[in-house]
Amino acid sequence: MTKPAASALSQPRGRPATGLLRNRGLSPAGGLRERFARWAQQRHDPGAQTLLSHRNVYILPTRAGWFFALTLLVLLVAAINYQLNLGYLLTFLLAGSALASLHVTHNNVRGLALAARLSDDAVFYAGQPAALRLQLHSPGRQRWGLLAAPDGQGFHAVDVGRDTTLDFALPWTPRARGHQPWPRLVVESRYPLGLWRAWSVWRPGASIWVYPAPETPAPALPAQRHVRSEGQNIARLTPGDELDDLRTYRRGDPLRHVVWKKTNADDLIVRTATPATALPERWLDWNDLPATQALEARLSRLCAWVLAAQRNPQPFGLRLPGHEIAPGSGAAHTRRCLRVLATYGQASGQASASS
């Protein structure tokens, strides 16, 4: 019989192997924090705002708090050993102050109303600094030294007055492009003595579009092209166009453009537009990019082209393998192109890019 490998026998049953956690990109401590964050998120009502209450505010000693507790223990042993009444007084006075600060720290976070300011105008690019718009409301009391951070990125300190609503921008750098949920937010306080850390974990029930980082400096736009159909140039109608040309009727022409007086038994005659200024269309094509470029580099260049093309009056279209957006202009058209770039190559989210 073949003897089992020693490494397989050495793994205790019912306990996940540390190597499996490393393969998944999580250390044992990181996996525990992630599980706690998911559990804490379930204690918030879903939506764009939440109320921090005793159900979802947690408190533990800080590192300074543990050292303070060790110091109190040393003082208590010394007072007992030498029978020092003043030592007892000092020890219990400091312990009472620490316990009082526990309630102050917890109340500094409890009762706070937190809301996410959702806006379609907010623009986020992968790897570039941005800001999340948040709102804090402090009913009943003034709060000092509140700290807020998205996904463990640097903390932002704010103070909120009594019965005051504060709007502020929380710095955040998205790490990857795509249609993704709001980052997990951590709100905490160590006021007043820094011995306790009261915090809450919350993720707003909304999503954010993160576009590819545009290439800098932006390369020149591709040349304009005239789109041909049935051997003729297609000219788009612009303000000031007049219906002053005549041609035979084609399927799909509006009946209100039919010139009945010039119509014979065989063909219908319709009026067509001769544009005062014909605007050629511009195509931002995946095939115009160097074949040696990586996927993200190509998306970055296309994103830079889309942002540059929106500042020109000419309509522009976007072509990607498996995707084609007809030429157009305006904020909605630009947003649609950027959303296709944001989710390109990702299995989830491609269906929602067109919405």
HUMO-V867839 format. One record per pair of residues at least 24 apart in sequence whose C-alpha atoms are under 10 Angstrom apart, sorted by sequence separation. I is the first residue (numbers start at 0). J is the second residue. If there is no record, write none. Layout:
i=I j=J
i=I j=J
This chain:
i=111 j=135
i=112 j=136
i=113 j=137
i=135 j=159
i=136 j=160
i=137 j=161
i=138 j=162
i=139 j=163
i=149 j=173
i=180 j=204
i=181 j=205
i=182 j=206
i=245 j=269
i=246 j=270
i=247 j=271
i=309 j=333
i=319 j=343
i=320 j=344
i=68 j=93
i=111 j=136
i=112 j=137
i=136 j=161
i=137 j=162
i=138 j=163
i=180 j=205
i=181 j=206
i=182 j=207
i=244 j=269
i=245 j=270
i=246 j=271
i=283 j=308
i=308 j=333
i=67 j=93
i=68 j=94
i=110 j=136
i=111 j=137
i=112 j=138
i=136 j=162
i=137 j=163
i=138 j=164
i=179 j=205
i=180 j=206
i=181 j=207
i=243 j=269
i=244 j=270
i=245 j=271
i=282 j=308
i=67 j=94
i=110 j=137
i=111 j=138
i=136 j=163
i=137 j=164
i=179 j=206
i=180 j=207
i=181 j=208
i=242 j=269
i=243 j=270
i=244 j=271
i=245 j=272
i=281 j=308
i=305 j=332
i=306 j=333
i=109 j=137
i=110 j=138
i=111 j=139
i=135 j=163
i=136 j=164
i=137 j=165
i=178 j=206
i=179 j=207
i=180 j=208
i=242 j=270
i=243 j=271
i=244 j=272
i=245 j=273
i=305 j=333
i=306 j=334
i=68 j=97
i=108 j=137
i=110 j=139
i=111 j=140
i=135 j=164
i=136 j=165
i=177 j=206
i=178 j=207
i=179 j=208
i=241 j=270
i=242 j=271
i=243 j=272
i=244 j=273
i=305 j=334
i=324 j=353
i=67 j=97
i=107 j=137
i=110 j=140
i=134 j=164
i=135 j=165
i=136 j=166
i=156 j=186
i=177 j=207
i=178 j=208
i=179 j=209
i=241 j=271
i=242 j=272
i=243 j=273
i=306 j=336
i=111 j=142
i=134 j=165
i=135 j=166
i=150 j=181
i=151 j=182
i=154 j=185
i=155 j=186
i=156 j=187
i=176 j=207
i=177 j=208
i=178 j=209
i=240 j=271
i=241 j=272
i=242 j=273
i=243 j=274
i=287 j=318
i=302 j=333
i=305 j=336
i=306 j=337
i=133 j=165
i=134 j=166
i=135 j=167
i=149 j=181
i=150 j=182
i=151 j=183
i=152 j=184
i=154 j=186
i=156 j=188
i=176 j=208
i=177 j=209
i=178 j=210
i=240 j=272
i=241 j=273
i=242 j=274
i=280 j=312
i=281 j=313
i=282 j=314
i=283 j=315
i=284 j=316
i=285 j=317
i=286 j=318
i=305 j=337
i=64 j=97
i=107 j=140
i=133 j=166
i=134 j=167
i=149 j=182
i=150 j=183
i=151 j=184
i=152 j=185
i=154 j=187
i=176 j=209
i=177 j=210
i=240 j=273
i=241 j=274
i=279 j=312
i=280 j=313
i=281 j=314
i=282 j=315
i=283 j=316
i=284 j=317
i=285 j=318
i=286 j=319
i=106 j=140
i=107 j=141
i=108 j=142
i=132 j=166
i=133 j=167
i=134 j=168
i=148 j=182
i=149 j=183
i=150 j=184
i=151 j=185
i=173 j=207
i=175 j=209
i=176 j=210
i=177 j=211
i=239 j=273
i=240 j=274
i=241 j=275
i=278 j=312
i=279 j=313
i=280 j=314
i=281 j=315
i=282 j=316
i=283 j=317
i=284 j=318
i=285 j=319
i=286 j=320
i=302 j=336
i=303 j=337
i=107 j=142
i=108 j=143
i=132 j=167
i=133 j=168
i=148 j=183
i=149 j=184
i=150 j=185
i=174 j=209
i=175 j=210
i=176 j=211
i=237 j=272
i=239 j=274
i=240 j=275
i=278 j=313
i=279 j=314
i=280 j=315
i=281 j=316
i=282 j=317
i=283 j=318
i=284 j=319
i=285 j=320
i=301 j=336
i=302 j=337
i=305 j=340
i=106 j=142
i=107 j=143
i=108 j=144
i=131 j=167
i=132 j=168
i=133 j=169
i=148 j=184
i=149 j=185
i=173 j=209
i=175 j=211
i=176 j=212
i=236 j=272
i=237 j=273
i=238 j=274
i=239 j=275
i=240 j=276
i=277 j=313
i=278 j=314
i=279 j=315
i=280 j=316
i=281 j=317
i=282 j=318
i=283 j=319
i=284 j=320
i=301 j=337
i=302 j=338
i=107 j=144
i=108 j=145
i=130 j=167
i=131 j=168
i=132 j=169
i=147 j=184
i=148 j=185
i=149 j=186
i=173 j=210
i=175 j=212
i=235 j=272
i=236 j=273
i=237 j=274
i=238 j=275
i=239 j=276
i=240 j=277
i=104 j=142
i=107 j=145
i=108 j=146
i=130 j=168
i=131 j=169
i=132 j=170
i=147 j=185
i=148 j=186
i=234 j=272
i=235 j=273
i=236 j=274
i=237 j=275
i=238 j=276
i=302 j=340
i=103 j=142
i=104 j=143
i=129 j=168
i=130 j=169
i=131 j=170
i=146 j=185
i=147 j=186
i=148 j=187
i=234 j=273
i=235 j=274
i=236 j=275
i=237 j=276
i=284 j=323
i=298 j=337
i=301 j=340
i=302 j=341
i=104 j=144
i=129 j=169
i=130 j=170
i=131 j=171
i=146 j=186
i=147 j=187
i=234 j=274
i=236 j=276
i=237 j=277
i=283 j=323
i=60 j=101
i=129 j=170
i=130 j=171
i=131 j=172
i=145 j=186
i=146 j=187
i=147 j=188
i=235 j=276
i=236 j=277
i=237 j=278
i=282 j=323
i=283 j=324
i=298 j=339
i=299 j=340
i=59 j=101
i=128 j=170
i=129 j=171
i=130 j=172
i=145 j=187
i=146 j=188
i=234 j=276
i=235 j=277
i=236 j=278
i=282 j=324
i=298 j=340
i=299 j=341
i=58 j=101
i=128 j=171
i=129 j=172
i=130 j=173
i=144 j=187
i=145 j=188
i=146 j=189
i=234 j=277
i=235 j=278
i=282 j=325
i=283 j=326
i=297 j=340
i=298 j=341
i=58 j=102
i=127 j=171
i=128 j=172
i=129 j=173
i=144 j=188
i=145 j=189
i=233 j=277
i=234 j=278
i=235 j=279
i=282 j=326
i=126 j=171
i=127 j=172
i=128 j=173
i=143 j=188
i=144 j=189
i=145 j=190
i=233 j=278
i=234 j=279
i=235 j=280
i=280 j=325
i=281 j=326
i=295 j=340
i=298 j=343
i=58 j=104
i=59 j=105
i=126 j=172
i=127 j=173
i=128 j=174
i=142 j=188
i=143 j=189
i=144 j=190
i=233 j=279
i=234 j=280
i=280 j=326
i=281 j=327
i=58 j=105
i=125 j=172
i=126 j=173
i=127 j=174
i=143 j=190
i=144 j=191
i=232 j=279
i=233 j=280
i=280 j=327
i=57 j=105
i=111 j=159
i=123 j=171
i=124 j=172
i=125 j=173
i=126 j=174
i=127 j=175
i=142 j=190
i=143 j=191
i=295 j=343
i=56 j=105
i=123 j=172
i=124 j=173
i=125 j=174
i=126 j=175
i=294 j=343
i=295 j=344
i=56 j=106
i=116 j=166
i=123 j=173
i=124 j=174
i=125 j=175
i=126 j=176
i=131 j=181
i=150 j=200
i=294 j=344
i=57 j=108
i=113 j=164
i=115 j=166
i=116 j=167
i=124 j=175
i=125 j=176
i=131 j=182
i=147 j=198
i=149 j=200
i=53 j=105
i=56 j=108
i=57 j=109
i=112 j=164
i=113 j=165
i=114 j=166
i=116 j=168
i=124 j=176
i=125 j=177
i=145 j=197
i=146 j=198
i=147 j=199
i=148 j=200
i=149 j=201
i=150 j=202
i=52 j=105
i=53 j=106
i=56 j=109
i=123 j=176
i=124 j=177
i=145 j=198
i=147 j=200
i=149 j=202
i=225 j=278
i=226 j=279
i=52 j=106
i=55 j=109
i=56 j=110
i=224 j=278
i=225 j=279
i=226 j=280
i=53 j=108
i=54 j=109
i=223 j=278
i=224 j=279
i=225 j=280
i=226 j=281
i=52 j=108
i=53 j=109
i=223 j=279
i=224 j=280
i=225 j=281
i=226 j=282
i=51 j=108
i=52 j=109
i=53 j=110
i=223 j=280
i=224 j=281
i=225 j=282
i=51 j=109
i=52 j=110
i=222 j=280
i=223 j=281
i=224 j=282
i=50 j=109
i=51 j=110
i=52 j=111
i=222 j=281
i=223 j=282
i=50 j=110
i=51 j=111
i=52 j=112
i=221 j=281
i=222 j=282
i=223 j=283
i=50 j=111
i=51 j=112
i=220 j=281
i=221 j=282
i=222 j=283
i=49 j=111
i=50 j=112
i=51 j=113
i=220 j=282
i=221 j=283
i=49 j=112
i=50 j=113
i=220 j=283
i=221 j=284
i=48 j=112
i=49 j=113
i=50 j=114
i=48 j=113
i=49 j=114
i=47 j=113
i=48 j=114
i=49 j=115
i=115 j=181
i=221 j=287
i=47 j=114
i=48 j=115
i=221 j=288
i=46 j=114
i=47 j=115
i=48 j=116
i=46 j=115
i=47 j=116
i=47 j=117
i=113 j=186
i=111 j=186
i=108 j=186
i=108 j=187
i=235 j=314
i=107 j=187
i=108 j=188
i=220 j=300
i=107 j=188
i=108 j=189
i=219 j=300
i=220 j=301
i=105 j=187
i=106 j=188
i=107 j=189
i=108 j=190
i=214 j=296
i=217 j=299
i=218 j=300
i=104 j=187
i=105 j=188
i=107 j=190
i=125 j=208
i=126 j=209
i=212 j=295
i=213 j=296
i=214 j=297
i=217 j=300
i=218 j=301
i=220 j=303
i=221 j=304
i=104 j=188
i=105 j=189
i=106 j=190
i=107 j=191
i=123 j=207
i=124 j=208
i=125 j=209
i=126 j=210
i=127 j=211
i=211 j=295
i=212 j=296
i=213 j=297
i=214 j=298
i=215 j=299
i=216 j=300
i=217 j=301
i=219 j=303
i=220 j=304
i=48 j=133
i=103 j=188
i=104 j=189
i=105 j=190
i=122 j=207
i=123 j=208
i=124 j=209
i=125 j=210
i=126 j=211
i=127 j=212
i=211 j=296
i=213 j=298
i=214 j=299
i=215 j=300
i=217 j=302
i=218 j=303
i=219 j=304
i=220 j=305
i=48 j=134
i=50 j=136
i=103 j=189
i=104 j=190
i=117 j=203
i=121 j=207
i=122 j=208
i=123 j=209
i=124 j=210
i=125 j=211
i=126 j=212
i=127 j=213
i=211 j=297
i=212 j=298
i=213 j=299
i=214 j=300
i=217 j=303
i=218 j=304
i=48 j=135
i=103 j=190
i=104 j=191
i=115 j=202
i=116 j=203
i=121 j=208
i=122 j=209
i=123 j=210
i=124 j=211
i=125 j=212
i=211 j=298
i=212 j=299
i=213 j=300
i=214 j=301
i=216 j=303
i=217 j=304
i=220 j=307
i=221 j=308
i=101 j=189
i=103 j=191
i=104 j=192
i=109 j=197
i=113 j=201
i=115 j=203
i=117 j=205
i=119 j=207
i=121 j=209
i=122 j=210
i=123 j=211
i=124 j=212
i=125 j=213
i=210 j=298
i=211 j=299
i=212 j=300
i=213 j=301
i=214 j=302
i=215 j=303
i=219 j=307
i=220 j=308
i=100 j=189
i=101 j=190
i=103 j=192
i=104 j=193
i=108 j=197
i=109 j=198
i=114 j=203
i=115 j=204
i=117 j=206
i=118 j=207
i=119 j=208
i=123 j=212
i=124 j=213
i=210 j=299
i=211 j=300
i=212 j=301
i=213 j=302
i=214 j=303
i=217 j=306
i=218 j=307
i=100 j=190
i=101 j=191
i=104 j=194
i=105 j=195
i=107 j=197
i=108 j=198
i=109 j=199
i=113 j=203
i=115 j=205
i=117 j=207
i=211 j=301
i=212 j=302
i=213 j=303
i=214 j=304
i=217 j=307
i=223 j=313
i=100 j=191
i=101 j=192
i=104 j=195
i=105 j=196
i=106 j=197
i=107 j=198
i=108 j=199
i=211 j=302
i=212 j=303
i=213 j=304
i=223 j=314
i=224 j=315
i=100 j=192
i=101 j=193
i=103 j=195
i=104 j=196
i=105 j=197
i=210 j=302
i=211 j=303
i=213 j=305
i=223 j=315
i=100 j=193
i=101 j=194
i=102 j=195
i=104 j=197
i=105 j=198
i=213 j=306
i=100 j=194
i=101 j=195
i=103 j=197
i=104 j=198
i=97 j=192
i=100 j=195
i=101 j=196
i=102 j=197
i=96 j=192
i=97 j=193
i=98 j=194
i=101 j=197
i=97 j=194
i=98 j=195
i=97 j=195
i=176 j=295
i=210 j=334
i=68 j=194
i=208 j=334
i=211 j=337
i=67 j=194
i=210 j=337
i=211 j=338
i=61 j=189
i=64 j=192
i=66 j=194
i=209 j=337
i=210 j=338
i=58 j=187
i=60 j=189
i=63 j=192
i=64 j=193
i=65 j=194
i=208 j=337
i=209 j=338
i=210 j=339
i=211 j=340
i=212 j=341
i=56 j=186
i=57 j=187
i=58 j=188
i=63 j=193
i=64 j=194
i=65 j=195
i=208 j=338
i=210 j=340
i=211 j=341
i=56 j=187
i=58 j=189
i=62 j=193
i=63 j=194
i=64 j=195
i=209 j=340
i=210 j=341
i=211 j=342
i=61 j=193
i=62 j=194
i=63 j=195
i=64 j=196
i=209 j=341
i=210 j=342
i=211 j=343
i=60 j=193
i=61 j=194
i=62 j=195
i=208 j=341
i=209 j=342
i=47 j=181
i=60 j=194
i=61 j=195
i=62 j=196
i=208 j=342
i=51 j=186
i=59 j=194
i=60 j=195
i=61 j=196
i=59 j=195
i=60 j=196
i=61 j=197
i=58 j=195
i=59 j=196
i=60 j=197
i=58 j=196
i=59 j=197
i=57 j=196
i=58 j=197
i=59 j=198
i=57 j=197
i=58 j=198
i=56 j=197
i=57 j=198
i=58 j=199
i=56 j=198
i=57 j=199
i=40 j=183
i=55 j=198
i=56 j=199
i=57 j=200
i=55 j=199
i=56 j=200
i=208 j=352
i=54 j=199
i=55 j=200
i=37 j=183
i=53 j=199
i=55 j=201
i=36 j=183
i=51 j=198
i=52 j=199
i=51 j=199
i=36 j=185
i=51 j=200
i=51 j=201
i=49 j=201
i=48 j=201
i=49 j=202
i=48 j=202
i=49 j=203
i=47 j=202
i=48 j=203
i=43 j=199
i=45 j=201
i=46 j=202
i=47 j=203
i=48 j=204
i=43 j=200
i=44 j=201
i=45 j=202
i=46 j=203
i=47 j=204
i=42 j=200
i=43 j=201
i=45 j=203
i=46 j=204
i=47 j=205
i=40 j=199
i=41 j=200
i=42 j=201
i=43 j=202
i=44 j=203
i=45 j=204
i=46 j=205
i=39 j=199
i=40 j=200
i=41 j=201
i=43 j=203
i=44 j=204
i=45 j=205
i=178 j=338
i=39 j=200
i=40 j=201
i=41 j=202
i=177 j=338
i=38 j=200
i=39 j=201
i=40 j=202
i=176 j=338
i=177 j=339
i=36 j=199
i=37 j=200
i=39 j=202
i=40 j=203
i=177 j=340
i=178 j=341
i=179 j=342
i=36 j=200
i=37 j=201
i=176 j=340
i=177 j=341
i=178 j=342
i=35 j=200
i=36 j=201
i=37 j=202
i=176 j=341
i=177 j=342
i=36 j=202
i=175 j=341
i=176 j=342
i=177 j=343
i=176 j=343
i=177 j=344
i=178 j=345
i=177 j=345
i=179 j=347
i=176 j=345
i=178 j=347
i=179 j=348
i=177 j=347
i=178 j=348
i=177 j=348
i=178 j=349
i=177 j=349
i=178 j=351
i=125 j=299
i=178 j=352
i=124 j=299
i=177 j=352
i=124 j=302
i=120 j=330
i=122 j=334
i=120 j=334
i=119 j=334
i=125 j=341
i=124 j=341
